[in-house]
Amino acid sequence: MVEAASGGRWPTGAVDTLTLFSLQQPVMSDPALTVYRLQACPFCERVIRLLEEYDLDYRSRFVEPMHSDRNVVKRESGKRTVPALVDDNTGATLTESANIVSYLETTYGSDSQPGVTADPATAEEGS
């Protein structure tokens, strides 16, 4: 008898259903791009439209509307403004939609060259 992951006992050679299921499923990893944003923020929507135009996988993290409560964004980017982009592929963290759009165009756009990335300068937008 073999101890199953579910705590039951299985005859030798039997496969735990959960193990079988997990072997059949593709491993899903978190997207490398994370966007910190506000609901209905036009600056944030500008970044989201470009990410979708380039068909890039990203994670949206909606933040608190009150500027002083945006501690999650401050920990990541050093600022409380949105949008903010964290790119785990390159290690870049950017704020301000114009900077993010320029970075995405240079790094992931159709004219981008492998290994060449934009300057991850940051600036405030005031959102």
N, C-alpha and C positions, 0 to 999 in steps of 0.2 A: 504494500500500500504506500501511496505517496501523499504527503500533506499538500492540499490544494491551497491556492492563494486565498480562497474564500473561507478557509478554516476547516472545510470538510475533508474527507479522505477519499481518494480516488484509487482505483485499481492501477497497478503499475502499467505504464504505457498510455494512460488516459491523459487527455489534454484539458486543462482548465478552460472553460468557455471564455472567461475574461481574457486569459492569455491569448487564446486563438483570435479573439476579436481584435485585441491590440496589435497583433502581428499583421492583421489584414489592413489596418488603417494606416494611411500615410502619416508620418510624423509632422505635425504642424508646429512651426516655430513662430515666435513673435516677429512681426515685421521689423526691419531695421530702422524705419523712419517713424518717429513719433511727433505728432503735431499737438501742441497745447493751444486750445482755442476757446472762444466764447460762442454761445448760440447766437446766430444772426449777426455776426460781426463781419462787415464787408471786407476788412483786411484779411481775416481768417479764410473767408470764402475764396478770395483770390488765390491763396496758397492751395486750398483744397481742389479748386478747378484745375490747377496745373498738375497736381499729383495725379488726378484722375485722367487728365489728357495724356500724361506720360505712362499711364497704366501701372503706376507704382503702388505696391502694397504699403499701407501705412496704418498706424494706430492713432485714433483721435482720443485725446484726453480733454474733456470739457472741464473748464476751471470755474472757480467762483466768480460771480459778477463783480463783487466788491473787490476793488483793487488791492486793498490792504490784506485780504484773505487769501491771496494767491501764493501761498507758501510753496506749493508743489512746483510752480513755474520758477519761482526764485531759486529753489534748490538746484534745478536743472540748468537754468540759463543765467542766473545771477541778477535777473530783473523780474518784475512782476507784470510786464507787458505781454500781450499776445498779438499776433501769433508768435509762437516759438517752435523751432524745429530742432529735433535731436536726431542726428544721423549716425547710427552705430556702425555703419560701413566705413565711414571716414573719421569718426570722432568729432565731427563738427557740431556745434550748437550755435544756432542763429536766432535773432529776433528781428522784427520789422519785416513786413511783407515784401518790400522792394529788395531787401538783402536776401531773403529766402527764395524769392522768384529767380533772382540772378544766379544764386547758388544752384538751384534745381536745373535751370537751363544749361548752365556750364557743366554740371556734374552728370545729369541724367538726360539732357536733351538730345535730340537727334544729331546735333553737331558736336556733342561732347566726345572727347578723346579719352580712351581708357587711361587711368592713372593720373589724369589732370583734374584737379578740383579747384573750386572757387575759393577766394580768400574768405574765411568764415568770420568776417568782421561783424560786429553787432551794433545796433543802434536802437533807440527807443522810438516807439510810434505813438505812445500816449493812450492806447486803448485800456 
